[in-house]
Amino acid sequence: ELGEALPPFPDEQRSPANKVPGCVSQVWLTTERGAGADPVITFTGDSDAHIVRGLVAIMLALFSGRTASEIQKTDAEATLKELGLDEHLSPQRANGLRSMVKRIKRDAEAALKQTA
């Protein structure tokens, strides 16, 4: 249901540059950086797999619209445990989710370095 609520993802954004490596399903993620020393970062994403699209929605809810420093401090694995999702993910999906989190945190780190 969460995945169905994601806004449409533009076809032109389904590029190799936006593809998240390490995911079995195809996952695309875009990053929009705000202004300032600790910019607010907005993410959009999509997947070709229904369940993974729901995981993308959870990651966007957790990270998008936060400052780069908040993103760096957010423990996604702890949040997934709190939600009870860690028990229900296959090892492949868990690895894909970690790849998504790694990409998000890398983008946040890059945004902080650009202003330093």
Disulfide bonds with the S-S distance in Angstrom:
none
